[in-house]
Amino acid sequence: MREEAQLWLDDAIYDLESARIMFDGARHNYAVWLARQAAEKALKAAYIVVLKTAFPRSHNLTQLARELGWSTPASIKAHLQFLNPHYTVTRYVDAAVGRPSDIYDSEIAEQAIVKSKEVLDWIVNNLKTS
C-alpha cells in the first residue's frame, strides 16, 4: 500500500480509538464526529489505493464509497448514510440549532462508533483483495 494511503488508514484507526475516548468521557458529539471522520479517512485511503488518484475535496461518505466501484453491502450503505450528516451538526451551533453537546447522547454515539468500525473493517477487507 502506498505510504500516503497507509497514513490515512492509520489516522482513521486513531480517530476511531479517539471516538471511544470521547465516548467514555461523555463527549458524545465529538465521539460521533470522530467516528464519522474515521470512516471518511478510511474511504480516502481506499480511494488512493483503488483509483490511484487524489481523492476529491468532498466529505460525502456515500459518494466516496460509490466512486470506489466496489460492491457495497446494504448495511454499509446504511452506515454511511447514518454517519454522513454528522460532519457539521456535531460541531457547530448553527448547524445543530443549539449546542451540539445537547443533542447527542450515548446511544447515538455508540451507534456511530459501531457503524464506523464496520465500515473500516469492510474497507480493510476490500483493500486486502485489491
C-alpha positions in Angstrom: 0.0 0.0 0.0 1.3 3.5 -0.8 2.6 5.3 2.2 0.1 8.1 1.8 -2.8 5.7 1.9 -1.4 3.9 4.9 -1.1 7.2 6.7 -4.8 8.0 6.0 -5.8 4.5 7.2 -3.7 4.7 10.3 -5.3 8.1 11.1 -8.7 6.6 10.6 -7.9 4.0 13.2 -6.6 6.6 15.5 -9.8 8.7 15.1 -11.9 5.7 15.9 -9.9 5.0 19.0 -10.3 8.7 20.0 -14.1 8.4 19.4 -14.1 5.7 22.1 -12.2 8.0 24.5 -14.6 10.8 23.9 -17.5 8.4 24.4 -16.0 7.3 27.8 -15.7 11.0 28.7 -19.4 11.6 27.8 -18.3 13.9 25.0 -20.9 12.3 22.7 -21.0 14.9 19.9 -17.2 14.6 19.5 -17.4 10.8 19.7 -19.9 10.9 16.8 -17.7 13.3 14.8 -14.6 11.3 15.3 -16.3 8.1 14.3 -17.5 9.8 11.1 -14.1 11.2 10.4 -12.6 7.7 10.8 -15.0 6.4 8.1 -14.1 9.3 5.8 -10.3 8.9 6.2 -10.5 5.2 5.5 -12.6 5.9 2.4 -9.9 8.4 1.3 -7.2 5.8 1.9 -9.1 3.3 -0.3 -9.6 6.0 -2.9 -5.8 6.4 -3.2 -5.2 2.7 -3.5 -8.1 1.7 -5.7 -8.4 4.7 -8.1 -4.7 5.6 -7.9 -5.5 9.3 -7.9 -6.1 12.0 -5.4 -9.5 11.9 -3.7 -12.0 14.7 -4.4 -12.4 17.6 -1.9 -15.6 16.0 -0.7 -16.9 14.9 2.7 -19.8 12.9 1.3 -19.2 9.4 2.5 -21.7 7.7 0.2 -20.2 9.5 -2.8 -16.7 8.4 -1.9 -17.8 4.8 -1.4 -19.7 4.8 -4.7 -16.7 6.1 -6.6 -14.6 3.2 -5.4 -16.6 0.9 -7.7 -16.8 -1.8 -5.0 -20.0 -3.8 -4.4 -21.2 -2.1 -1.3 -23.5 -4.2 1.0 -26.8 -2.6 2.0 -25.6 -2.5 5.7 -22.5 -0.5 4.8 -24.6 1.9 2.7 -26.9 2.4 5.6 -24.0 3.0 8.0 -22.5 5.7 5.6 -25.9 7.3 5.3 -26.2 7.4 9.1 -22.7 8.9 9.6 -22.8 11.3 6.7 -24.8 14.2 8.1 -22.8 14.4 11.3 -19.9 16.3 9.7 -21.2 19.7 10.8 -24.0 19.1 13.2 -21.7 17.6 15.8 -19.6 20.7 15.9 -21.5 23.9 15.0 -24.2 25.6 17.0 -25.8 27.0 13.8 -26.0 23.5 12.2 -27.3 21.9 15.3 -29.7 24.8 16.0 -28.4 24.8 19.6 -25.4 23.3 21.4 -24.3 20.1 19.7 -23.5 18.6 23.1 -27.2 18.9 24.0 -28.4 16.8 21.1 -26.1 13.9 21.1 -26.4 11.1 23.7 -24.6 7.8 24.5 -27.0 5.8 22.3 -26.2 7.8 19.1 -22.5 7.9 19.9 -22.4 4.1 20.4 -24.2 3.6 17.2 -21.8 5.9 15.3 -18.8 4.0 16.7 -20.1 0.6 15.9 -21.1 1.6 12.4 -17.8 3.3 11.7 -15.9 0.2 12.9 -17.9 -1.9 10.5 -17.2 0.5 7.7 -13.4 0.4 8.5 -13.5 -3.4 8.6 -15.2 -3.5 5.2 -12.7 -1.1 3.7 -9.7 -3.0 5.1 -11.0 -6.3 3.9 -11.6 -4.9 0.4 -8.1 -3.4 0.4 -6.6 -6.8 1.1 -8.1 -8.1 -2.1 -7.3 -5.1 -4.2 
